[in-house]
């Protein structure tokens, strides 16, 4: 059973007592946890842990589904009652993929701040350093570093081993890294996607530097394979769940700039984004669902620093018609509106920026001047 689970998730911790499980969850920071528990223990423990933000989902594993249906139905994080560990693995595989892609860090520059930056008043610059500009400059620096991939792979394996990445996944990575493309490694279900997204979200410099060779290879492949079959504008879609405070910040972004600081997974199919958001709202009644509708002009994008490719042939999720954008993709925010049929669901119009965007160029120049003055 443990071997099956470790093919799906990187870190499996066994707790033998409810209090031990609760204490473990208390220590989980900056990531999501999934609980597999028996029906009888679940009935005791779920009321104590269900409200924990770090707990994403609960799976009841028992032989008698009927016995636990009634109480389990009261808790929305319970994904079901399962009699087979393989069925749990199948559900968990999808959930971890959604979690890896859902925990994407965004930074926002409101229109008001952009106007101030374009003028003489640059008092807002300090607020932008950590939230918007540092990740862009870090990307530029990282992409210019040239290191030997062979040594870098070994360094990453040693680093991951010290952070309890399962040995079977590390062996697969060591044996097969050069046999697959960087896009394939990012898109398939391995430890790399979650580790990279978490490091970029938290600005974990040590992990990002250890993964620098992989970031460079992924970025270079996106440039090399940038989709040339699109000659007309098209839409890409991304669904995301927000807490109420986060959503209020998003509302302030209309007319401003929004950067996705991770590599950005989107779909050409709106239903993929809608289904993702519906799942987030079902898991959390307080969540606000957002569908980002991204207008892409291939002619502009091809001359910008924002390559994108269709990754169906590389991905474990080929039916999603996934489009992957480079890290720190920056969009201009258009209309933000509530949908007619669901008060918890909003749509945000985005247009990809290019190198000629005057406000983005002015903001970048201003920040670089500030950094130069400090150095």
C-alpha positions in Angstrom: 0.0 0.0 0.0 2.8 2.5 0.9 4.6 1.7 -2.3 1.4 2.5 -4.3 1.0 5.8 -2.4 4.6 6.8 -2.9 4.2 6.6 -6.7 1.6 9.3 -6.4 2.8 11.6 -3.6 6.3 12.3 -2.5 6.0 12.3 1.3 3.9 9.7 3.2 3.8 9.9 7.0 2.2 7.2 9.1 0.3 8.2 12.2 -1.0 5.6 14.6 -3.0 7.9 16.9 -5.4 10.7 16.2 -3.4 13.2 18.4 -0.3 12.3 16.4 -2.1 13.1 13.1 -3.3 16.4 14.5 0.1 17.4 15.7 1.6 16.6 12.3 -1.0 18.8 10.6 -0.2 21.6 13.0 3.4 21.5 11.7 2.5 21.6 8.0 3.5 25.0 6.6 3.3 26.4 3.0 2.0 23.2 1.5 -1.1 21.0 1.4 -1.8 17.8 3.3 -4.1 14.8 2.3 -5.4 12.4 5.0 -6.2 8.7 4.5 -8.0 7.4 7.5 -10.3 4.5 8.6 -14.0 5.2 9.1 -14.0 4.7 12.9 -11.0 6.9 13.5 -12.2 9.4 11.0 -15.4 9.9 12.9 -13.4 10.9 15.9 -10.7 13.0 14.2 -12.4 14.8 11.3 -14.3 17.3 13.5 -11.0 18.4 15.0 -9.0 18.8 11.8 -11.5 19.7 9.1 -11.2 23.5 9.4 -7.3 23.4 9.1 -6.3 25.5 6.0 -3.4 23.2 5.2 -5.7 20.2 5.0 -6.8 19.8 1.4 -8.7 16.5 1.3 -9.7 13.5 3.4 -10.1 9.9 2.1 -12.0 7.4 4.2 -10.5 3.9 3.7 -12.7 1.0 5.0 -14.6 -2.1 4.0 -18.1 -1.0 5.0 -19.2 2.1 3.0 -22.8 2.1 4.2 -21.7 2.3 7.9 -20.0 5.7 7.4 -22.0 7.4 4.6 -24.2 9.4 6.9 -21.6 11.1 9.0 -19.1 11.5 6.2 -21.6 13.4 4.1 -21.5 16.3 6.6 -17.9 17.2 5.8 -17.1 18.7 2.4 -13.3 17.9 2.5 -14.1 14.1 2.5 -13.6 13.0 -1.1 -15.4 9.7 -0.6 -15.4 6.3 1.2 -13.1 3.9 -0.6 -12.7 0.1 -0.3 -9.6 0.0 -2.5 -6.3 1.7 -2.1 -6.0 1.9 -5.9 -9.2 4.0 -6.1 -7.7 6.3 -3.5 -4.5 6.6 -5.5 -6.4 7.4 -8.6 -8.3 10.2 -6.9 -5.2 11.4 -5.0 -3.2 11.6 -8.3 -5.7 14.0 -9.8 -5.9 16.0 -6.5 -2.1 16.4 -6.2 -1.9 17.6 -9.9 -4.6 20.2 -9.2 -2.8 21.2 -6.0 0.5 21.6 -7.8 -1.1 23.8 -10.5 -3.5 25.6 -8.1 -0.9 26.9 -5.7 0.4 29.5 -8.2 1.8 32.8 -6.8 0.6 36.0 -8.5 1.8 39.5 -8.0 -0.3 42.6 -8.9 0.5 46.2 -9.7 -2.7 48.3 -9.6 -3.4 50.9 -12.3 -2.9 53.7 -9.7 0.6 52.5 -8.8 1.5 52.3 -12.5 0.4 55.9 -13.0 2.5 57.0 -10.1 5.5 55.1 -11.5 5.2 56.7 -14.9 5.2 60.1 -13.2 7.6 61.7 -10.8 6.1 60.1 -7.6 7.9 56.8 -7.1 6.9 56.2 -3.5 5.2 52.9 -4.3 8.4 51.2 -5.6 9.3 49.6 -2.3 6.0 47.8 -2.2 6.7 46.3 -5.6 10.2 44.9 -4.9 9.2 41.6 -3.3 5.8 41.2 -4.9 6.5 41.9 -8.6 10.0 42.8 -9.7 12.4 40.5 -7.8 11.1 37.4 -9.4 11.4 38.9 -12.8 15.0 39.9 -12.2 15.8 36.6 -10.6 14.5 34.9 -13.7 16.8 37.0 -15.9 19.8 36.2 -13.8 19.0 32.5 -13.5 18.6 32.1 -17.3 22.1 33.5 -17.9 23.9 31.1 -15.6 25.6 28.2 -17.4 26.3 25.1 -15.4 27.0 21.5 -16.2 23.7 19.6 -16.2 25.3 16.3 -15.0 26.7 17.8 -11.8 23.5 19.9 -11.3 21.3 16.8 -11.5 23.5 15.1 -8.9 23.4 18.2 -6.7 19.6 18.3 -6.9 19.3 14.6 -6.0 21.5 15.1 -2.9 19.4 18.1 -1.9 16.1 16.3 -2.4 17.3 13.2 -0.5 18.1 15.4 2.5 14.5 16.8 2.2 12.9 13.3 2.3 12.0 12.9 -1.4 11.3 9.2 -1.9 14.3 7.2 -3.3 12.3 5.6 -6.1 11.5 9.0 -7.6 15.1 10.2 -7.3 16.4 7.0 -9.0 13.9 7.5 -11.8 15.0 11.1 -12.2 18.7 10.2 -12.1 18.3 7.4 -14.7 15.9 9.0 -17.1 16.4 12.8 -16.9 18.3 13.0 -20.2 15.9 10.7 -22.0 12.9 13.0 -21.5 12.3 16.6 -22.3 12.1 19.3 -19.6 8.4 19.9 -20.5 7.7 16.2 -20.1 9.3 16.2 -16.6 7.3 19.3 -15.6 4.0 18.0 -17.0 4.1 14.4 -15.8 3.4 13.4 -12.2 6.7 13.6 -10.5 8.1 15.6 -7.5 9.5 18.3 -9.8 6.4 20.3 -10.6 5.2 20.6 -7.0 8.7 21.4 -5.7 9.3 24.1 -8.3 6.0 25.7 -7.9 6.4 25.8 -4.1 9.9 27.3 -4.4 8.8 30.0 -6.8 5.7 30.8 -4.7 7.8 31.1 -1.5 10.8 32.7 -3.2 12.8 29.9 -1.7 16.2 30.9 -3.2 18.1 27.8 -2.2 15.7 25.4 -3.9 15.3 27.7 -7.0 19.1 27.7 -7.4 19.3 23.9 -7.0 16.6 23.6 -9.7 18.2 26.4 -11.8 19.4 23.9 -14.6 15.9 22.5 -14.9 14.3 26.0 -15.0 16.8 27.0 -17.8 16.1 23.8 -19.7 12.4 24.2 -19.5 12.5 27.9 -20.5 14.8 27.1 -23.5 12.5 24.3 -24.7 9.5 26.6 -24.5 11.4 29.1 -26.7 12.5 26.3 -29.1 9.1 24.8 -29.5 7.0 27.9 -29.2 3.7 27.2 -31.0 3.9 28.4 -34.6 0.5 26.9 -35.7 -1.4 29.8 -34.2 -1.7 32.8 -36.5 -4.8 34.3 -35.1 -5.8 35.5 -31.6 -7.1 32.8 -29.3 -8.2 32.4 -25.7 -6.6 30.3 -23.0 -8.3 29.7 -19.7 -7.2 29.1 -16.1 -9.3 28.5 -13.0 -8.2 29.3 -9.5 -9.8 29.4 -6.1 -9.2 32.5 -3.8 -9.7 33.3 -0.2 -11.8 36.4 0.4 -8.8 38.6 1.3 -6.8 37.4 -1.7 -9.8 38.1 -3.9 -10.2 41.7 -2.6 -6.6 42.3 -3.8 -7.4 40.9 -7.2 -10.4 43.3 -7.6 -7.9 46.2 -7.2 -6.0 44.9 -10.2 -8.4 46.1 -12.9 -6.4 48.2 -15.4 -3.1 47.2 -13.9 -0.6 44.4 -14.4 -0.7 40.8 -13.1 2.3 38.5 -13.1 2.1 34.7 -12.7 5.5 34.0 -11.2 5.4 30.3 -11.8 5.4 28.4 -15.1 1.7 28.9 -16.0 -0.5 26.0 -17.0 -3.7 26.9 -18.9 -6.1 25.2 -21.2 -7.7 26.0 -24.6 -10.9 24.5 -23.2 -12.9 26.6 -20.8 -14.6 23.6 -19.2 -11.2 22.5 -17.8 -10.9 25.8 -15.9 -14.6 25.7 -14.9 -14.4 22.1 -13.6 -11.3 23.0 -11.6 -13.0 26.0 -10.0 -16.1 24.1 -9.2 -14.0 21.5 -7.4 -12.3 24.2 -5.3 -15.6 25.8 -4.4 -17.1 22.5 -3.5 -14.2 21.7 -1.2 -14.4 25.2 0.5 -17.7 27.0 0.8 -15.8 30.2 1.6 -13.7 30.1 -1.6 -14.2 32.6 -4.4 -13.8 31.0 -7.9 -12.1 32.9 -10.7 -11.8 32.0 -14.3 -9.0 33.9 -16.0 -9.7 34.4 -19.7 -6.5 35.2 -21.5 -6.4 36.7 -24.9 -3.3 35.7 -26.7 -1.9 37.4 -29.8 0.6 35.0 -31.3 2.3 37.6 -33.3 3.0 39.8 -30.3 3.9 36.8 -28.1 6.5 35.5 -30.5 8.5 38.6 -30.2 8.1 38.9 -26.4 9.9 37.2 -23.6 6.9 35.0 -22.9 7.1 31.8 -25.0 4.2 29.3 -24.8 3.6 25.8 -26.2 0.9 23.2 -26.4 2.1 20.4 -24.2 -0.5 17.6 -25.0 2.2 15.3 -26.3 4.4 15.7 -23.2 1.7 15.6 -20.5 -0.1 13.0 -18.4 -3.2 15.1 -18.9 -3.4 15.3 -22.7 -7.2 15.6 -22.8 -6.9 19.1 -21.1 -5.4 20.7 -24.2 -2.8 22.3 -22.0 -0.8 25.4 -22.9 2.2 26.1 -20.8 3.6 29.7 -20.5 7.0 30.7 -19.3 7.5 31.8 -15.7 6.7 35.4 -14.8 4.2 35.8 -17.6 2.8 39.3 -17.3 -0.7 40.3 -18.3 -2.7 43.5 -18.6 -5.9 43.1 -16.5 -9.1 44.0 -18.2 -12.7 43.7 -16.9 -13.4 41.8 -13.7 -17.0 40.7 -13.5 -19.2 38.4 -11.5 -20.9 35.7 -13.5 -24.7 35.8 -13.9 -25.4 32.3 -12.6 -23.1 32.0 -9.6 -22.3 34.9 -7.2 -19.2 33.1 -6.0 -17.7 32.8 -9.6 -16.0 35.7 -11.4 -14.3 36.1 -14.7 -11.2 38.2 -15.3 -10.1 39.3 -18.7 -6.3 39.3 -19.3 -4.2 40.3 -22.3 -0.6 39.2 -22.6 1.9 42.0 -22.5 4.9 42.3 -24.8 8.2 44.2 -24.6 6.7 47.3 -26.0 4.2 47.9 -23.1 5.3 51.4 -22.0 4.2 51.1 -18.4 5.9 47.7 -17.9 9.1 49.0 -19.5 9.0 52.1 -17.3 8.4 50.0 -14.2 11.3 47.7 -15.1 13.7 50.6 -15.8 12.7 52.3 -12.6 13.4 49.2 -10.5 16.7 48.5 -12.2 17.8 52.1 -11.6 16.9 51.7 -7.9 18.9 48.4 -7.7 21.8 50.1 -9.4 21.7 53.0 -7.0 21.7 50.7 -4.0 24.7 48.6 -5.3 
